[in-house]
Amino acid sequence: MSGGVSQAVDPGWVEFGRQLRFHRRRAGLTQLQLGRRVGYHHSFISRLEGGLREPPFDLVNRLDAVLETGGRLAAALAAPPPSLRVPGLLLTAPTLFSPIPGADTPGDEVLLTTQPWPARLPAEGLACPLHGRVGCETPDRSSVTDLLTGPTGPRDRADEPVGAEAELLHGLTAALACLIREAFVRVNDACATTVERLLRGVARWAEAVNATGRLPYGQLRLAAQYAQVAGRLRMERGQSGVAMAWFGHGLRWADAAQDAEARATLLSDMSTLVRLDGDAASMLVYAEAIGAVDAKRRWMTTLADLYQARAHALSHDAAACRQHISLARRRFARLDDRDLLEAPWLAGAEGLLRLESAIGGALRDLAVVTEDRAVARRAIEATARSYALLPPVMHSTRLLLTLRLADSWACAGDPVAAVALAQPVLEEAVCAREFMVTVELRGLHSRLAGRWGDLPEVREYRERLRAVSE
């Protein structure tokens, strides 16, 4: 029997192997000695050095520690592939850098956030756009303050020295982490204005670097991160057109930098946006695209299943909705260290909260279109589990889940329980600026008024809603 099956070699593995061999030899170790120190057979070390095997996530950090590389091996895996580092490579897509939404004006309000400044990256799930998750230090807040207060943010920095360029990218990533925390506490116009102003500056910076013949890899990855946050802030305010424009630009920048993680999360936001517009068919297209980014990454396929479940619920396909919920639960339970490194928001209680919240939303949507009270009771259980995991600072999410839980009770045929849950938060829900909260309130009101409008409890609820809306 022939043993000549060819083995695919990933360029990133080859570069990792080359550096592993260099650092091993510099340390004066044989493959056998290194293998014993990290708990692997010497033949496996040989295959790693030959670029024939993907380095296991848990092993990379051990190799860095044993060989005292300062994180260089992990950085090699996170670096742009060789195809992105060809000298003179220019990105020529006419819509890559322009037109982008909005314009900088002198009268724009700028948010000087007081949120704690991260000392290292990753922060708020944001990795270094150059080096991934190797733990890059960030510059002091004071050294990047001018980027938050200047009229245009980052200017033409195409000739920035390499070290200064990296420091600036680190600083802008830290600033975005602070702005995410600020928006997490309360959505405000100043925060959104600052995000978009800095985003336009980063896009101009990327365009200027590209014009010199260098691929603006770090700038593109950072711009994709900023575009996602800008799109989410617009989406929360119900501005779906501008939100989709930012998501679209972010997706193009992520594609140009071959950033699979950004591509998957941007597609998930686009799926959410079209769901809010009631477009089940488009939601399914975006949801399926999440899983197609990289079928080997379980966190991506888990997200794909969750969004497909909601899409099938909206299109009345109960069997497909249940199937994807089941797949999402199984895949979530099998997430490994590498998955959680790339998607830390799926780890621990936060990850379980997101899982149960998405499942609760899908089941509630399915209960609305099928009028199946058993499904509604399952939606109650999933939403209640996610609600129990909420930390105190997540005020907007608590409000949204309270309304969803109330709506699930209405779908289950218990309007009194629904009103009891919704009454205490009515005023807050009416005054909330988050569009998703408004959508939840609108759905709940439709269910209560349409079926049980004559009940005394529902009449009282409607009168209270009218009073707080005036």
GIUR-V584759 format. One record per pair of residues at least 12 apart in sequence whose C-alpha atoms are under 10 Angstrom apart, sorted by sequence separation. I is the first residue (numbers start at 1). GAP is how many residues later the second one is. D is the distance in whole Angstrom. If there is no record, write none. Layout:
i=(I:I)
gap=(GAP:GAP)
d=(D:D)
This chain:
i=(30:31:32:60:61:121:122:123:179:180:206:207:230:231:232:234:250:251:254:270:271:274:289:290:291:292:308:309:310:312:335:363:364:367:386:387:405:406:407:409:429:430:449:31:32:60:61:120:121:122:178:179:203:206:207:230:231:250:251:270:271:288:290:291:308:309:362:363:364:366:387:405:406:445:448:449:31:32:60:120:121:122:154:205:206:229:231:232:251:271:272:287:290:291:307:309:310:332:363:364:365:387:404:406:407:448:30:31:59:60:120:121:122:179:180:204:205:206:228:230:231:232:251:268:271:272:288:289:290:306:308:309:310:332:360:363:364:386:387:403:406:407:426:119:120:121:122:179:203:206:227:228:230:231:247:250:251:267:270:271:287:288:305:308:309:360:363:364:402:403:405:406:445:57:60:119:120:121:202:203:206:227:229:230:231:249:250:269:270:271:287:288:290:291:307:308:309:360:362:363:384:404:405:406:445:31:55:119:120:154:176:202:205:227:228:229:231:247:248:267:268:269:271:286:287:290:305:306:307:309:360:361:364:383:384:387:403:404:40:55:118:119:120:153:175:176:203:204:227:228:231:247:248:251:267:268:271:287:288:305:306:309:332:333:359:360:361:363:364:383:402:403:422:39:57:118:119:175:202:203:226:227:228:230:246:247:266:267:268:284:287:288:304:305:306:308:332:359:360:362:363:384:402:403:445:38:117:118:119:147:202:203:226:227:228:229:267:268:286:287:305:306:307:358:360:361:383:384:38:55:117:118:119:176:201:202:224:225:227:228:244:247:248:264:267:268:285:286:287:302:305:306:357:359:360:361:383:402:403:422:39:54:117:118:144:175:176:199:200:203:224:227:228:247:264:267:284:285:287:302:304:305:306:329:332:356:359:360:382:383:399:402:403:422:21:38:117:143:144:147:148:199:202:203:224:226:227:266:267:283:284:287:304:305:358:359:360:380:381:20:21:24:37:38:116:143:147:198:199:224:225:244:264:265:283:284:286:302:303:356:357:358:360:379:380:383:400:419:20:37:144:145:172:199:200:223:224:225:227:243:244:247:263:264:267:284:285:301:302:305:329:356:357:360:379:380:399:403:418:419:21:22:38:144:145:148:172:199:200:223:224:243:263:264:283:284:301:302:328:329:355:356:357:359:380:381:399:402:17:20:21:35:38:138:139:143:144:147:198:199:222:223:224:225:264:280:283:284:302:303:355:356:357:358:379:380:17:20:21:34:37:138:139:142:221:224:225:244:261:264:282:283:299:302:303:353:356:357:376:379:380:399:400:419:17:18:19:20:136:137:138:139:141:144:145:172:196:199:220:223:224:240:243:244:260:263:264:280:281:284:298:301:302:325:329:353:355:356:357:378:379:399:418:17:18:20:136:138:139:140:141:144:195:196:199:222:223:224:280:281:283:284:300:301:302:325:328:353:355:356:376:377:380:16:17:18:34:138:139:195:220:221:222:241:261:268:275:279:280:299:302:353:354:376:377:379:380:396:415:416:16:17:18:34:112:137:138:139:141:169:196:197:220:221:224:240:260:261:271:278:280:281:298:299:302:325:326:352:353:356:375:376:379:396:399:404:407:411:415:14:15:16:17:136:137:138:140:141:195:196:219:220:221:228:232:235:239:240:259:260:280:281:298:325:352:353:376:377:378:400:403:406:407:410:414:415:423:13:14:15:16:17:113:130:131:138:139:195:196:220:221:224:228:231:235:238:264:265:268:272:275:279:280:298:299:324:325:351:353:354:373:376:377:402:403:404:405:406:407:409:410:413:426:430:13:14:15:17:112:130:138:194:195:217:220:221:240:261:264:267:268:271:275:278:279:280:298:299:350:353:354:373:375:376:377:396:400:401:403:404:407:408:411:415:416:429:430:13:14:17:111:112:129:137:138:192:193:196:216:217:220:221:225:228:229:232:235:236:240:260:264:267:271:274:278:298:299:322:325:349:352:353:373:374:375:376:396:397:400:403:404:407:410:411:415:420:423:427:431:13:14:16:17:29:110:111:128:192:195:219:220:221:224:225:228:231:232:235:238:261:265:268:269:272:297:298:321:325:351:373:374:396:399:400:402:403:406:407:410:413:414:415:419:420:423:426:427:430:431:12:13:14:16:24:27:28:110:130:131:191:192:217:218:220:224:227:228:231:238:261:264:268:271:272:275:297:299:300:349:350:365:368:372:373:397:400:401:402:403:404:405:407:408:413:416:418:419:422:423:426:429:430:11:13:14:20:23:27:109:110:129:130:192:193:216:217:222:225:229:232:260:264:271:298:299:322:349:350:357:361:364:368:371:372:373:396:397:400:403:404:407:411:415:416:417:418:427:428:429:430:9:10:11:13:23:26:27:110:128:129:153:192:215:216:217:221:225:228:232:235:297:298:299:321:322:349:350:360:364:367:370:371:372:373:396:399:400:403:407:410:416:419:420:423:427:9:10:12:13:24:25:27:128:153:191:192:215:217:224:228:231:297:298:300:321:349:365:368:369:371:399:403:406:410:415:416:419:423:426:427:8:9:10:12:20:24:108:127:128:153:154:155:299:300:303:361:364:365:368:415:419:426:8:9:10:16:20:23:24:106:107:128:129:153:154:189:299:302:322:357:360:361:364:367:368:7:8:9:23:24:106:128:149:152:153:154:155:156:157:188:189:297:299:318:321:360:363:364:366:367:7:23:105:106:127:128:148:151:152:153:154:155:156:158:176:180:183:187:203:365:20:104:105:126:127:147:148:150:151:152:153:154:155:157:158:199:206:299:357:361:364:104:122:126:149:150:152:153:154:155:156:157:158:170:189:306:310:313:314:318:360:364:20:23:80:103:104:121:124:148:149:152:153:154:155:156:157:158:159:160:169:173:176:177:180:187:188:306:309:310:313:314:316:317:318:19:23:78:79:80:120:121:123:124:126:127:147:148:151:152:154:155:156:158:159:169:172:173:176:179:180:183:187:196:203:306:309:310:312:313:314:315:316:78:79:80:120:122:123:126:147:153:154:156:157:158:168:306:307:310:311:313:314:315:316:318:20:78:79:80:119:121:122:123:124:125:152:153:156:157:158:166:169:170:173:177:303:306:307:309:310:313:314:316:317:318:19:20:78:79:118:121:123:124:155:156:158:159:165:166:169:173:176:180:302:306:309:310:312:313:314:316:317:19:77:78:117:120:123:124:147:158:165:172:308:309:310:311:312:313:314:315:316:18:75:76:77:78:118:119:122:123:124:303:306:307:310:311:313:314:16:17:20:75:76:78:118:121:124:158:306:309:310:313:314:16:19:74:75:77:117:118:123:124:309:313:318:15:16:18:74:75:76:116:117:158:16:17:72:74:75:118:16:17:71:74:75:115:117:118:15:16:73:74:75:116:117:14:15:16:71:72:113:115:116:13:14:16:71:112:115:12:13:15:70:71:114:115:12:71:113:114:115:116:11:12:15:112:113:115:116:12:15:112:114:115:12:13:111:113:114:11:12:113:11:12:113:10:11:111:11:61:368:111:113:111:112:113:265:110:111:112:368:109:110:111:108:109:110:111:113:261:108:109:110:111:112:261:109:110:111:109:110:111:108:109:110:108:110:130:131:129:130:104:108:129:130:128:129:102:129:130:104:105:129:130:103:104:128:129:102:103:104:127:128:129:101:102:127:129:100:104:126:129:103:104:102:127:100:101:126:100:98:97:100:98:97:98:96:97:97:97:98:96:97:96:91:90:92:90:91:92:90:91:89:90:88:89:90:91:88:89:90:91:97:88:89:90:91:96:88:89:90:91:87:88:89:90:86:87:88:89:86:87:129:85:86:84:85:129:84:85:84:85:84:80:79:80:79:102:101:100:101:101:100:101:99:100:100:101:100:99:98:96:97:96:95:96:96:97:96:97:95:96:93:276:96:276:277:93:273:276:272:91:84:84:84:81:80:81:80:80:237:238:240:236:237:238:239:236:237:238:236:237:238:235:236:237:234:235:236:238:233:234:235:236:237:238:233:236:186:133:185:186:133:184:185:186:187:132:184:185:186:184:185:184:184:127:127:125:126:125:126:125:126:122:125:124:125:124:122:187:188:186:187:186:187:186:57:58:57:58:56:57:56:57:57)
gap=(12:12:12:12:12:12:12:12:12:12:12:12:12:12:12:12:12:12:12:12:12:12:12:12:12:12:12:12:12:12:12:12:12:12:12:12:12:12:12:12:12:12:12:13:13:13:13:13:13:13:13:13:13:13:13:13:13:13:13:13:13:13:13:13:13:13:13:13:13:13:13:13:13:13:13:13:14:14:14:14:14:14:14:14:14:14:14:14:14:14:14:14:14:14:14:14:14:14:14:14:14:14:14:14:14:14:15:15:15:15:15:15:15:15:15:15:15:15:15:15:15:15:15:15:15:15:15:15:15:15:15:15:15:15:15:15:15:15:15:15:15:15:15:16:16:16:16:16:16:16:16:16:16:16:16:16:16:16:16:16:16:16:16:16:16:16:16:16:16:16:16:16:16:17:17:17:17:17:17:17:17:17:17:17:17:17:17:17:17:17:17:17:17:17:17:17:17:17:17:17:17:17:17:17:17:18:18:18:18:18:18:18:18:18:18:18:18:18:18:18:18:18:18:18:18:18:18:18:18:18:18:18:18:18:18:18:18:18:19:19:19:19:19:19:19:19:19:19:19:19:19:19:19:19:19:19:19:19:19:19:19:19:19:19:19:19:19:19:19:19:19:19:19:20:20:20:20:20:20:20:20:20:20:20:20:20:20:20:20:20:20:20:20:20:20:20:20:20:20:20:20:20:20:20:20:21:21:21:21:21:21:21:21:21:21:21:21:21:21:21:21:21:21:21:21:21:21:21:22:22:22:22:22:22:22:22:22:22:22:22:22:22:22:22:22:22:22:22:22:22:22:22:22:22:22:22:22:22:22:22:23:23:23:23:23:23:23:23:23:23:23:23:23:23:23:23:23:23:23:23:23:23:23:23:23:23:23:23:23:23:23:23:23:23:24:24:24:24:24:24:24:24:24:24:24:24:24:24:24:24:24:24:24:24:24:24:24:24:24:25:25:25:25:25:25:25:25:25:25:25:25:25:25:25:25:25:25:25:25:25:25:25:25:25:25:25:25:25:26:26:26:26:26:26:26:26:26:26:26:26:26:26:26:26:26:26:26:26:26:26:26:26:26:26:26:26:26:26:26:26:27:27:27:27:27:27:27:27:27:27:27:27:27:27:27:27:27:27:27:27:27:27:27:27:27:27:27:27:28:28:28:28:28:28:28:28:28:28:28:28:28:28:28:28:28:28:28:28:28:28:28:28:28:28:28:28:29:29:29:29:29:29:29:29:29:29:29:29:29:29:29:29:29:29:29:29:29:29:29:29:29:29:29:29:30:30:30:30:30:30:30:30:30:30:30:30:30:30:30:30:30:30:30:30:30:30:30:30:30:30:30:30:30:30:30:30:30:30:30:30:30:30:30:31:31:31:31:31:31:31:31:31:31:31:31:31:31:31:31:31:31:31:31:31:31:31:31:31:31:31:31:31:31:32:32:32:32:32:32:32:32:32:32:32:32:32:32:32:32:32:32:32:32:32:32:32:32:32:32:32:33:33:33:33:33:33:33:33:33:33:33:33:33:33:33:33:33:33:33:33:33:33:33:33:33:33:33:33:33:33:33:33:33:33:33:33:33:33:33:34:34:34:34:34:34:34:34:34:34:34:34:34:34:34:34:34:34:34:34:34:34:34:34:34:34:34:34:34:34:34:34:34:34:34:34:34:34:35:35:35:35:35:35:35:35:35:35:35:35:35:35:35:35:35:35:35:35:35:35:35:35:35:35:35:35:35:35:35:35:35:35:35:35:35:35:35:35:35:35:35:35:35:35:35:36:36:36:36:36:36:36:36:36:36:36:36:36:36:36:36:36:36:36:36:36:36:36:36:36:36:36:36:36:36:36:36:36:36:36:36:36:36:36:36:36:36:36:37:37:37:37:37:37:37:37:37:37:37:37:37:37:37:37:37:37:37:37:37:37:37:37:37:37:37:37:37:37:37:37:37:37:37:37:37:37:37:37:37:37:37:37:37:37:37:37:37:37:37:37:38:38:38:38:38:38:38:38:38:38:38:38:38:38:38:38:38:38:38:38:38:38:38:38:38:38:38:38:38:38:38:38:38:38:38:38:38:38:38:38:38:38:38:38:38:38:38:38:38:38:39:39:39:39:39:39:39:39:39:39:39:39:39:39:39:39:39:39:39:39:39:39:39:39:39:39:39:39:39:39:39:39:39:39:39:39:39:39:39:39:39:39:39:39:39:39:39:39:39:39:39:39:39:40:40:40:40:40:40:40:40:40:40:40:40:40:40:40:40:40:40:40:40:40:40:40:40:40:40:40:40:40:40:40:40:40:40:40:40:40:40:40:40:40:40:40:40:40:40:40:40:41:41:41:41:41:41:41:41:41:41:41:41:41:41:41:41:41:41:41:41:41:41:41:41:41:41:41:41:41:41:41:41:41:41:41:41:41:41:41:41:41:41:41:41:41:42:42:42:42:42:42:42:42:42:42:42:42:42:42:42:42:42:42:42:42:42:42:42:42:42:42:42:42:42:42:42:42:42:42:42:43:43:43:43:43:43:43:43:43:43:43:43:43:43:43:43:43:43:43:43:43:43:44:44:44:44:44:44:44:44:44:44:44:44:44:44:44:44:44:44:44:44:44:44:44:45:45:45:45:45:45:45:45:45:45:45:45:45:45:45:45:45:45:45:45:45:45:45:45:45:46:46:46:46:46:46:46:46:46:46:46:46:46:46:46:46:46:46:46:46:47:47:47:47:47:47:47:47:47:47:47:47:47:47:47:47:47:47:47:47:47:48:48:48:48:48:48:48:48:48:48:48:48:48:48:48:48:48:48:48:48:48:49:49:49:49:49:49:49:49:49:49:49:49:49:49:49:49:49:49:49:49:49:49:49:49:49:49:49:49:49:49:49:49:49:50:50:50:50:50:50:50:50:50:50:50:50:50:50:50:50:50:50:50:50:50:50:50:50:50:50:50:50:50:50:50:50:50:50:50:50:50:50:51:51:51:51:51:51:51:51:51:51:51:51:51:51:51:51:51:51:51:51:51:51:51:52:52:52:52:52:52:52:52:52:52:52:52:52:52:52:52:52:52:52:52:52:52:52:52:52:52:52:52:52:52:53:53:53:53:53:53:53:53:53:53:53:53:53:53:53:53:53:53:53:53:53:53:53:53:53:53:53:54:54:54:54:54:54:54:54:54:54:54:54:54:54:54:54:54:54:54:54:55:55:55:55:55:55:55:55:55:55:55:55:55:55:55:55:55:56:56:56:56:56:56:56:56:56:56:56:56:56:56:56:57:57:57:57:57:57:57:57:57:57:57:57:58:58:58:58:58:58:58:58:58:59:59:59:59:59:59:60:60:60:60:60:60:60:60:61:61:61:61:61:61:61:62:62:62:62:62:62:62:62:63:63:63:63:63:63:64:64:64:64:64:64:64:65:65:65:65:65:65:66:66:66:66:66:66:66:67:67:67:67:67:68:68:68:68:68:69:69:69:70:70:70:71:71:71:72:73:75:77:77:78:78:78:78:79:79:79:79:80:80:80:81:81:81:81:81:81:82:82:82:82:82:82:83:83:83:84:84:84:85:85:85:86:87:87:87:88:88:89:89:89:89:90:90:91:91:91:92:92:92:92:93:93:93:93:94:94:94:94:94:94:95:95:95:95:96:96:96:96:97:97:98:98:99:99:99:100:102:103:103:105:106:106:107:107:108:109:109:110:110:111:116:117:118:119:119:119:120:120:121:121:122:122:122:122:123:123:123:123:123:124:124:124:124:124:125:125:125:125:126:126:126:126:127:127:127:127:128:128:128:129:129:130:130:130:131:131:132:132:133:137:138:138:139:140:141:142:142:144:145:145:146:146:148:148:149:150:151:152:152:153:154:154:155:155:156:156:157:157:159:159:160:160:162:163:163:163:164:165:172:173:174:176:177:177:178:179:195:195:195:196:196:196:196:197:197:197:198:198:198:199:199:199:200:200:200:200:201:201:201:201:201:201:202:202:207:208:208:208:209:209:209:209:209:210:210:210:210:211:211:212:213:214:215:216:216:217:217:218:218:219:219:220:220:221:222:245:245:246:246:247:247:248:279:279:280:280:281:281:282:282:284)
d=(9:8:10:10:8:7:8:10:6:10:9:9:9:4:9:9:8:6:9:9:5:9:10:9:8:9:8:4:10:9:9:6:6:8:10:10:10:4:9:9:7:10:10:9:8:7:7:10:8:7:10:9:10:5:9:7:7:8:9:8:7:9:7:5:7:7:10:7:9:9:10:8:7:10:9:8:6:9:6:10:5:8:9:7:6:9:8:9:9:8:9:10:5:8:10:8:9:8:9:8:9:6:9:8:9:9:10:7:10:10:6:5:9:8:9:9:9:10:9:10:5:9:6:9:5:9:10:8:9:9:10:5:9:10:10:7:5:8:8:8:6:9:9:10:5:6:10:7:7:10:9:10:7:6:10:7:8:10:7:6:8:6:9:7:6:9:5:8:10:10:8:6:9:9:9:9:4:7:6:8:8:10:9:8:9:10:10:9:9:10:5:8:9:10:9:9:9:10:8:9:8:10:9:10:8:9:10:6:5:9:9:8:10:9:7:9:10:10:8:10:7:10:10:9:8:10:9:7:9:10:8:7:10:7:9:9:8:9:9:10:9:6:9:10:10:7:9:10:5:6:9:6:9:10:6:7:9:8:8:5:6:9:9:10:9:5:10:9:9:9:7:6:9:9:10:7:8:9:8:6:9:6:9:10:10:8:10:7:10:9:5:7:9:7:9:10:9:7:7:10:9:10:7:10:9:7:9:9:8:9:6:9:10:9:9:10:9:9:8:5:9:9:10:10:8:9:8:7:10:9:10:9:9:9:9:10:9:10:7:6:10:8:8:10:7:7:10:9:9:9:7:6:9:10:5:8:6:10:8:9:10:10:8:9:10:9:10:9:8:10:8:5:9:7:9:6:7:9:9:9:10:5:9:10:8:9:7:5:9:10:9:8:9:10:9:6:7:10:8:9:9:6:9:10:10:8:9:9:10:8:6:8:8:9:9:8:8:9:9:9:9:10:9:7:10:9:8:9:9:7:7:9:8:8:8:9:10:7:7:9:7:8:9:9:6:9:10:9:10:9:10:9:8:9:9:9:4:10:9:9:7:10:9:5:10:8:9:9:5:9:8:5:6:8:8:9:7:9:9:10:9:9:10:6:10:8:10:6:9:7:7:9:8:8:8:5:8:8:8:9:9:6:9:10:9:9:9:10:9:8:6:10:8:10:7:8:7:9:8:7:9:10:8:9:9:9:6:7:9:9:10:9:8:9:10:6:9:6:9:8:8:7:8:10:9:6:9:8:10:6:9:9:9:6:9:9:7:5:10:6:7:8:8:8:8:9:8:10:10:9:9:10:8:9:9:9:8:10:9:7:6:10:8:9:10:7:9:8:7:10:9:8:6:10:9:9:10:5:8:9:9:7:8:5:6:10:10:9:7:8:10:8:7:8:8:9:8:9:5:9:9:9:10:9:10:10:9:10:8:9:9:7:10:8:4:7:8:5:6:8:9:7:9:10:9:10:10:9:7:8:10:7:7:6:7:9:9:10:9:10:7:6:8:9:8:7:6:9:9:9:9:10:5:6:9:7:6:9:10:10:8:9:6:7:9:9:10:9:4:10:9:7:9:9:9:9:8:9:7:8:9:9:5:8:9:9:10:8:8:6:9:7:9:8:10:9:10:9:10:7:6:8:8:7:7:7:8:8:9:9:8:10:8:8:10:10:10:7:7:9:7:9:9:10:9:9:9:6:9:9:9:9:10:9:10:9:10:8:7:8:8:8:6:10:9:10:10:10:8:10:9:6:6:10:10:10:10:10:10:10:10:10:9:8:8:6:7:9:7:7:7:9:10:9:7:6:9:10:7:10:8:7:8:8:9:10:8:7:9:6:10:9:9:5:10:8:7:9:10:6:7:9:7:9:10:10:10:8:4:10:8:8:9:10:10:9:9:10:10:9:6:9:7:8:10:7:9:10:8:10:10:9:9:10:10:6:9:10:8:9:8:7:9:9:8:9:9:10:5:6:8:5:7:9:7:9:9:9:9:5:8:9:9:9:7:8:9:7:9:9:10:7:7:10:6:8:9:7:9:10:9:10:10:9:9:8:10:9:10:6:7:8:7:9:9:6:7:8:7:9:10:10:7:10:7:8:8:7:8:8:7:9:8:9:9:10:7:8:10:10:9:8:8:9:9:9:10:9:10:8:9:7:10:10:8:10:9:9:10:7:10:9:8:4:10:9:9:10:10:9:10:10:10:10:9:10:7:8:10:7:10:6:8:7:9:10:9:6:9:9:7:9:9:10:9:6:10:10:10:10:10:9:9:9:6:9:6:8:10:9:8:9:7:8:7:10:9:7:9:8:7:10:9:9:10:9:9:9:10:10:9:7:10:6:9:9:9:9:8:8:9:6:9:8:9:8:9:8:9:9:9:7:8:8:8:9:9:9:9:8:10:8:10:10:8:10:8:7:8:9:7:9:9:8:6:6:8:9:7:9:10:10:6:10:9:8:9:10:9:10:10:7:10:10:8:9:10:10:10:9:10:10:10:9:8:8:7:9:8:8:10:6:9:10:8:7:9:9:10:10:9:10:8:9:10:8:8:9:6:7:10:9:8:8:8:10:9:6:10:9:9:10:8:6:7:9:7:10:10:8:8:9:6:6:10:7:9:9:8:10:6:7:9:6:5:9:10:8:10:9:10:9:10:9:8:9:9:9:10:8:9:7:7:9:8:9:7:8:7:8:8:6:9:10:9:10:9:8:10:10:9:7:9:7:10:10:9:9:10:10:8:5:8:9:7:10:10:8:10:9:8:6:10:8:10:9:8:5:6:10:7:6:8:10:10:10:8:9:8:7:9:9:10:9:10:9:9:8:10:8:10:6:8:9:7:5:9:9:9:9:7:7:8:10:7:8:9:8:9:8:6:10:9:8:9:10:9:9:9:8:9:10:8:9:8:10:9:7:10:10:8:6:9:5:8:7:8:10:7:9:10:8:9:9:9:10:8:10:8:7:10:10:7:9:7:9:10:9:7:7:7:10:7:9:7:4:10:10:8:7:8:9:6:9:9:10:9:8:6:10:10:8:9:10:9:8:10:10:6:7:8:8:10:9:9:10:9:6:9:9:4:6:7:9:10:8:8:7:6:7:10:7:9:6:9:8:8:9:9:10:7:9:8:10:9:7:6:8:9:5:10:6:9:7:9:5:10:8:6:8:9:7:9:10:9:9:9:9:8:8:9:8:7:10:9:8:8:8:10:8:9:9:10:9:10:8:7:10:9:7:9:9:10:5:9:8:6:9:7:9:8:10:8:8:10:6:8:8:7:10:7:9:10:8:9:9:10:9:8:10:8:8:10:10:8:9:9:9:9:8:6:8:6:10:10:6:10:9:8:8:7:6:9:10:10:9:7:10:8:10:10:8:9:9:7:9:10:10:6:10:6:7:7:9:9:8:8:8:6:9:7:9:9:9:10:8:9:10:7:7:10:8:9:9:10:7:8:10:9:9:8:10:6:7:7:8:10:9:7:9:9:9:9:9:10:9:9:8:9:9:5:9:9:8:6:6:10:6:7:9:10:7:8:9:9:8:9:8:10:7:6:7:6:9:7:8:9:9:9:7:9:8:5:9:9:5:9:8:7:10:8:8:9:9:5:9:9:6:9:6:8:8:10:10:8:9:9:9:9:10:10:8:9:9:8:9:9:10:10:9:8:8:10:9:9:9:6:9:9:7:10:8:9:10:6:9:9:10:9:10:7:10:6:9:8:7:9:10:9:9:9:10:6:9:10:8:6:7:7:10:4:6:7:9:7:6:6:9:9:7:8:10:8:8:10:8:8:10:7:10:7:10:9:9:8:7:9:9:10:9:7:10:9:7:8:7:10:8:10:10:8:9:9:10:8:7:8:9:10:9:6:9:9:7:9:9:9:8:10:10:10:8:10:8:9:7:8:9:8:9:8:9:10:9:10:10:6:7:9:7:5:5:5:5:8:8:5:9:9:7:6:9:9:9:8:9:10:10:10:10:10:8:7:9:8:8:7:8:9:9:7:7:8:9:8:8:10:10:9:9:10:8:10:7:10:10:6:9:7:9:10:9:9:10:7:9:8:10:10:7:7:8:10:6:8:10:9)
